[in-house]
Amino acid sequence: MNTAMNYLTVLFVFALLAAPSLYGIAHDRRIDRQLRQAGQARRDVERLSRRTEFTTVA
């Protein structure tokens, strides 16, 4: 019983120490995904505007 309690205590302390880091990693990945999507949208708009510049007749 004492060994099991020690094991659970170590796991609990590890979880307390690792939780903020794991939360930060998830937050950073979400921001990276949003930046990637914004960059892709910007490239799509630029590509469309370039197409219209070359296809319009002056």
C-alpha positions in Angstrom: 0.0 0.0 0.0 2.8 2.4 0.8 4.5 1.7 -2.5 1.3 2.4 -4.4 0.8 5.7 -2.5 4.4 6.8 -3.3 3.8 5.9 -7.0 0.6 8.0 -7.1 2.3 10.9 -5.4 5.1 10.9 -7.9 2.6 10.8 -10.8 0.6 13.7 -9.2 3.7 15.9 -8.8 4.8 15.1 -12.4 1.3 16.0 -13.7 1.4 19.3 -11.7 4.8 20.2 -13.2 4.0 19.1 -16.8 0.5 20.6 -17.1 1.6 24.2 -17.7 4.1 23.2 -20.2 1.6 21.0 -22.1 -0.9 23.8 -22.0 1.6 26.2 -23.5 2.6 23.8 -26.3 -1.1 23.4 -27.2 -1.5 27.2 -27.2 1.5 27.7 -29.4 0.3 25.1 -31.9 -3.1 26.8 -32.1 -1.5 30.2 -32.8 0.9 28.6 -35.4 -2.2 27.1 -37.1 -4.0 30.4 -37.1 -0.9 32.2 -38.6 -0.6 29.5 -41.3 -4.2 29.9 -42.2 -4.0 33.7 -42.4 -0.9 33.5 -44.5 -2.6 31.0 -46.9 -5.6 33.3 -47.2 -3.4 36.3 -47.9 -1.5 34.3 -50.6 -4.8 33.3 -52.1 -6.1 36.9 -52.3 -2.8 38.0 -53.8 -3.0 35.3 -56.4 -6.5 36.2 -57.3 -5.7 39.9 -57.6 -2.7 39.1 -59.9 -5.0 37.0 -62.1 -7.5 39.8 -62.4 -4.8 42.3 -63.2 -3.6 40.2 -66.2 -7.0 39.3 -67.4 -8.7 42.7 -67.4 -8.7 44.6 -70.6 -7.5 48.2 -70.4 
